[in-house]
Amino acid sequence: MNKKPIIAITMGDPASIGPEIAVKALLEKSIHDICRPLLVGDVAVFDQIIGKLKLGARVNAIQKVNEAQFDRGVIDVFDLNITDLNKLHFGKIDAMCGEASFQAVKKVIELALAGEVDATVTGPINKKSINEAGHHFAGHTEIYAHYTGTKKYAMLLVEDNINVIHVSTHVSLRQACDLVKKDRIVQVIELIVDGLKRLGKTNLKIGVAGLNPHAGDSGLFGTEDDLEILPAVLEARNLGYDVEGPVPPDTMFAKAAMGAYGGVVAMYHDQGHIPFKLAGFKWNAEKQQMDSVKGVNITLGLPIIRTSVDHGTAFEIAGKGIASADAMILAIESAVQLSKTRITVES
């Protein structure tokens, strides 16, 4: 019996680099050594990108998971047949592309909930395109939470020493400040420690960022650090977690990069994403393009496994053949690791 997990991977927005990086990842021998990968999306889109970029692969169109061949060089695609190639334009926001990318996400969730696949990996989507298609979600995380009925969840970003979870993500900065609450902070501390364990990490010391400059400086620059974050840190310690905070974020992320923390808690989206991407994204000034785009996005708290690339659609280079598959490869590897240590989480 084949013990390698089946990993369902969405194509992302068909006008983006999503299909390209998915195919490039599946052409790597290392991926087939650790799992049975299955793409979910439109056969026509994958055929087009393979032909255009001369990627040297053959598509096997399927309608059931058990029809997949799982052979290197053969790209198994669970065909949804939504995208009209005559209307597809690389790098453009489009409701048709939003519908195609949304339905691919919905399908992998259904397959995972039914137990037909062991984990899911998502390619980049365009939120505007999805909303224009009539699906009003802020992003992947919210789609997964909705269709799995999950109430307590969080985004974890993983790249070497920078492993960061967020108290809030896709909300306005003004709303984010209001969401800095003791109970939520304790909840994400619990989630990140569990996630680090499942990823095989051994450093479980957690740094918790302050919200305000200098973590409030004893109330001089705001009270949230003293009234919400510090009580959360103290409660987490009482629960047995190795936690430090609130730490001024400019200090905390510098320490994390050097290995002082196994994971860190950011209070809002950009507080966590900016240092994370500085660590994982490498720009080549001479070529005027990215040499490498690394980083994995994991949704913790779900009853199924979801990892993702932590970069966008890169519309500006879609269809040009220069997109890096590094993040997709890492996302698949993380999904495989999580499938080995799967724990059913109550939602």
C-alpha angles and dihedrals in degrees: 000000000000106000096185111113121249109238119197113208125192121222093227119213108348090220090056138070089269099101091043096053092043092056093042090052093050091052089064114101090213090065094053089047091063106031150005104253123205126184120215119203138061123340090207091058093050093045089052096050093044091052096042094049096033092233095166101233137123123224121227109198115211139174097194131044092234090062092067118112098201093205123146110254091027114095109207109208125188093215119224094170098210107126120086105210091205088065098038117109121177115241097016130123106236136165091222090057090045090054092048094049093044094050090050090056092046091050096052089049089053092048092050094047089050090052093241092122130032100220143357132229123191131212122213119291133191110236093204092054092049092050091048086055088058099258106123105201129131092223149311094305093058093045091054093046091051098048094043095044091237119163102174113052141127142191117252120192117201128195121141107294096353107086107159133177125191133226088205134002127172101035133097118278090247091054091045092061090053091051094060096108132153097239093049092049092052089048094055091045088057091046096050094048090051090046094050090051092051090050090055095250117154102192103083099169108126127208116204116205125225119237101219130051109287087006088287095306093244094314099316093113103028139323104239093091093057099035102040114010101044093048088050091052091049092049091049090053089052087054089056102260122139099234136161126191171272085309121177102255095229087061097036097057092046089054092045092053088057093050101260091129131037089207140001135210117225120197097218143007104273095037087067102029100053098059090038093056092043086060098045107031117078118192122202106212093190095053093033092227141091116277091194137003110194132172138097128226115209126184109218124200097039124125087231133047119261126174128164146180109269098223135082136251094281090211090178092069100030113135094011098103096234100102116123117235092198095107093046091052091050091047091053091047090051091049089053091050092049091049088059093056099034115167122184107235121204111235 
